Amino acid sequence: MPLGDSITDGYQLTGGYRTQLYKRLTNSGAIFTFVGSSSNNASAPLTASGQIRHEGHSGYRTDQIYNNLLGNDATAGNNGGHWLDGGNGTGRSAVSPNIVLLHIGTNDRTQGENTQTMTNKLAILLNTFAFG
């Protein structure tokens, strides 16, 4: 599961880092499926391969990522939240990714959070979901 902010979403670079990740995984012979509630901003290689799913949300801070994994904080663009459990009427099935590629923190900093607050929020997310 590609999980994070605009760099994952592909806001200014179609496909974000997901295109290069897809190419490298494919070239290594890995068998994988990207999962997530979003399918926007897919590059041509991602679209052609059907690897369009991700959980990238432009402008999101660490706390917003955390809040929407099993809940819905009503942040614009969160696809109804519940990204892992698919609950609360989203119509999506739960997902249990084997690997989560987490890219967050840029928006925390640009929205004025200090290093200690950022570190605390990241620790909570990693400890809660055992991504670490």
N, C-alpha and C positions, 0 to 999 in steps of 0.2 A: 504494500500500500504506500504509494507516494503521498505523504501527509505534510501539509505546511501552508505557506502563504503564497504570494504572487509568483515567487520563483518556481514553486511547484505547479501552480495553476498555468503558467505560461502567459502571463499578462502582457509582457512586452516582447517576449520571444516565444513564438508559437510552439507549444509543446514543452516549454521550459526545459529543465534538465532531463525530463522524461524521455525525450527523443534520443539523446546520447546514451542514457541508461538502457533503453530498449535495444539500441544497436549493439552495445557492448555485451549485454546479456545474451542476445541472439547469437552474436559471433562466438561467444564462449560455449555455445551449445546448451545453455540453461533452458529449462522448461519453466515457464512462469506465466502468471496472469495478473495484470494490474487490477486492483479493486478500489472502489470508492463510489461515492454518490454523484460525483461530477464527471462530465464527459466533454466539457468545453475546451477550447483552445488546443485541440489535438493537431499535431503536425501531419503532413502527408504520410510519412512512414508509420506513425501511430495509427492513423485512420485505416490505412491499407491492411494493417495487421490485426485490427480490432482491439488494440491495446489503448483504448481511449479513456479508461476509468482512472480516477485519481481522487484525492481529497485535498486539493489545493484551493485556498480561499484568499483572494487578494485583500490585503489590508488587515488580515487577522493577526491578533496578538496571541501569545501562548495561552492566556486564560480563555480566549474565545475558542481556540482549538480544543482545549480541555473540556469546556462546557458543552460542546456539541458531539463529543465522542459517544456519550450515552444519554445525552439530554438535548434540549433545544432552548438556547438562550434568545431565540428570535432575532439573531443578528442577520442583517440583510445578506442574502447569498448563501445561507447555510443549508439549503436544500431540505429544510425540515429537521435538521440536526439528526441525532441518533445514528451517526455514521457507522458505528460498530454493531449496534444491536438491531438496527432497522425498525425500531419501535415507533410507537405513538402515531400510527396511521400514515407512515411514510410510504408504505407499499413496497418497501425494499426488504430483502432478506438480510438477516444478520451476516456479517462477515467476520472471519477469524484469520486475519493475515498471518502468514508464517514470518514475514519480514515487514517491518515498517521503516521506511526511509523518511526520517523526520527532519524538516528544514524549517526552523522557526527562529524568531528573535529579532529580526530586522525591524518589524513594526513596533515591537515593544520599545526599542531604542528610539525610533523616530517619533513615537507618540509620548516620549518623555519619561519612560520608566528608568529607574536607576539600576545599576548592576546587581545589587543585592535582591531587589524585588524580582528582577528577571530570573536570577538564579533560583530563588525560592519557588517561583511558579513552574520552572522547568523541572525541579526536583519533585514537586507534587505530581506533575504529569507523568514523569518516568516511574516514580514509585507506585502510583495508582495503577498504571497499565502495564507495568513490568516490561517497558520498552528498553530499559537500560541494561 
